[in-house]
Amino acid sequence: MSTSFTQRVAEAVRAEAARRRVPQRSIAAALGTSQQSVSRRMSGETPFDVDEIHNLAESFGVSFASLIPDANKTPALADGVFTQGKATA
């Protein structure tokens, strides 16, 4: 069973928070939300939004891309999924 993108982002955030020993309450304060909300996001139950990932990257002092799994992979565009702005499915 493969993990979802949401779960992989949550894993990357958990790993960075653990490396820096940042507790969920501090993450909640940085995001302006509750610890319960952060817990749901860090478990992969609820996805982080782009602004939250950006704020976390700034708080951790890391790049945005470091919190996005496979950020450096070749996009689907290279696989011919889209041609001239239209889906080819």
DRENSE-463355 format. One record per residue (C-alpha): residue number from 0; x, y, z. Coordinates in Angstrom, 1 decimal, padded with zeros to 4 digits. Each point is the difference from the previous one (the first is absolute). Layout:
<nr:NUM, c1:X, c2:Y, c3:Z>
...
END
This chain:
<nr:0, c1:000.0, c2:000.0, c3:000.0>
<nr:1, c1:001.5, c2:003.4, c3:-001.0>
<nr:2, c1:-000.2, c2:003.0, c3:002.2>
<nr:3, c1:-001.9, c2:003.1, c3:-001.2>
<nr:4, c1:001.7, c2:003.3, c3:-000.8>
<nr:5, c1:-001.7, c2:001.5, c3:003.1>
<nr:6, c1:001.6, c2:-002.8, c3:002.2>
<nr:7, c1:003.4, c2:000.6, c3:-001.6>
<nr:8, c1:-000.1, c2:003.7, c3:000.7>
<nr:9, c1:-001.1, c2:-000.7, c3:003.6>
<nr:10, c1:003.0, c2:-002.4, c3:000.3>
<nr:11, c1:002.4, c2:002.6, c3:-001.3>
<nr:12, c1:-001.4, c2:002.6, c3:002.5>
<nr:13, c1:000.2, c2:-002.5, c3:002.9>
<nr:14, c1:003.6, c2:-000.9, c3:-000.9>
<nr:15, c1:001.1, c2:003.7, c3:-000.2>
<nr:16, c1:-001.8, c2:000.8, c3:003.3>
<nr:17, c1:001.7, c2:-003.0, c3:001.6>
<nr:18, c1:003.4, c2:001.0, c3:-001.3>
<nr:19, c1:-000.5, c2:003.5, c3:001.5>
<nr:20, c1:-001.8, c2:-001.2, c3:003.1>
<nr:21, c1:-003.0, c2:002.2, c3:-000.7>
<nr:22, c1:-003.1, c2:-001.0, c3:001.9>
<nr:23, c1:-003.4, c2:000.1, c3:-001.5>
<nr:24, c1:-001.1, c2:002.9, c3:002.2>
<nr:25, c1:002.8, c2:002.1, c3:-001.6>
<nr:26, c1:-001.1, c2:-001.0, c3:-003.5>
<nr:27, c1:-003.6, c2:000.9, c3:000.9>
<nr:28, c1:001.2, c2:003.4, c3:001.2>
<nr:29, c1:002.0, c2:000.5, c3:-003.2>
<nr:30, c1:-003.1, c2:-000.9, c3:-002.1>
<nr:31, c1:-002.5, c2:001.9, c3:002.1>
<nr:32, c1:-002.1, c2:-003.1, c3:000.6>
<nr:33, c1:-000.7, c2:-002.5, c3:002.8>
<nr:34, c1:002.2, c2:-002.9, c3:001.0>
<nr:35, c1:-002.8, c2:-002.3, c3:-000.9>
<nr:36, c1:-000.1, c2:001.3, c3:-003.5>
<nr:37, c1:003.8, c2:-000.4, c3:-000.3>
<nr:38, c1:-000.3, c2:-003.6, c3:001.3>
<nr:39, c1:-002.5, c2:-000.8, c3:-002.8>
<nr:40, c1:002.3, c2:001.5, c3:-002.6>
<nr:41, c1:003.1, c2:-001.7, c3:001.4>
<nr:42, c1:-001.8, c2:-003.4, c3:000.0>
<nr:43, c1:-000.9, c2:000.5, c3:-003.7>
<nr:44, c1:-003.7, c2:000.0, c3:000.9>
<nr:45, c1:-000.4, c2:003.6, c3:-001.3>
<nr:46, c1:002.3, c2:001.5, c3:-002.6>
<nr:47, c1:002.2, c2:003.0, c3:000.6>
<nr:48, c1:-000.8, c2:002.8, c3:-002.3>
<nr:49, c1:002.7, c2:001.8, c3:-002.0>
<nr:50, c1:000.1, c2:003.0, c3:002.3>
<nr:51, c1:000.5, c2:-002.3, c3:003.0>
<nr:52, c1:002.8, c2:-001.8, c3:-001.7>
<nr:53, c1:001.6, c2:003.4, c3:-000.9>
<nr:54, c1:-000.3, c2:001.2, c3:003.6>
<nr:55, c1:001.4, c2:-003.2, c3:001.4>
<nr:56, c1:003.0, c2:000.1, c3:-002.5>
<nr:57, c1:000.7, c2:003.6, c3:001.2>
<nr:58, c1:-000.4, c2:-001.0, c3:003.7>
<nr:59, c1:002.3, c2:-003.0, c3:-000.5>
<nr:60, c1:002.5, c2:002.0, c3:-002.1>
<nr:61, c1:-000.2, c2:-002.5, c3:-002.9>
<nr:62, c1:-001.2, c2:000.3, c3:-003.6>
<nr:63, c1:-003.6, c2:-000.5, c3:-000.9>
<nr:64, c1:001.0, c2:-002.8, c3:-002.3>
<nr:65, c1:001.7, c2:-001.9, c3:002.9>
<nr:66, c1:-003.5, c2:-000.5, c3:001.4>
<nr:67, c1:-001.5, c2:-001.2, c3:-003.3>
<nr:68, c1:000.8, c2:-003.6, c3:-000.8>
<nr:69, c1:001.3, c2:-000.6, c3:-003.5>
<nr:70, c1:000.1, c2:003.8, c3:-000.6>
<nr:71, c1:002.9, c2:-000.5, c3:-002.4>
<nr:72, c1:-001.5, c2:-002.8, c3:-002.1>
<nr:73, c1:-000.9, c2:000.6, c3:-003.6>
<nr:74, c1:-003.6, c2:001.2, c3:-000.2>
<nr:75, c1:-002.7, c2:-002.0, c3:-001.9>
<nr:76, c1:000.3, c2:002.5, c3:-002.8>
<nr:77, c1:003.2, c2:-001.7, c3:-001.2>
<nr:78, c1:-002.0, c2:-003.3, c3:-000.2>
<nr:79, c1:-002.3, c2:001.4, c3:-002.6>
<nr:80, c1:-003.0, c2:000.2, c3:002.4>
<nr:81, c1:-000.6, c2:003.6, c3:-001.2>
<nr:82, c1:000.5, c2:001.3, c3:-003.5>
<nr:83, c1:-000.3, c2:003.7, c3:-000.8>
<nr:84, c1:-002.1, c2:000.7, c3:003.1>
<nr:85, c1:-002.4, c2:-002.8, c3:-000.6>
<nr:86, c1:-000.3, c2:-003.4, c3:001.8>
<nr:87, c1:000.7, c2:-002.9, c3:-002.3>
<nr:88, c1:-001.6, c2:-002.6, c3:002.3>
END
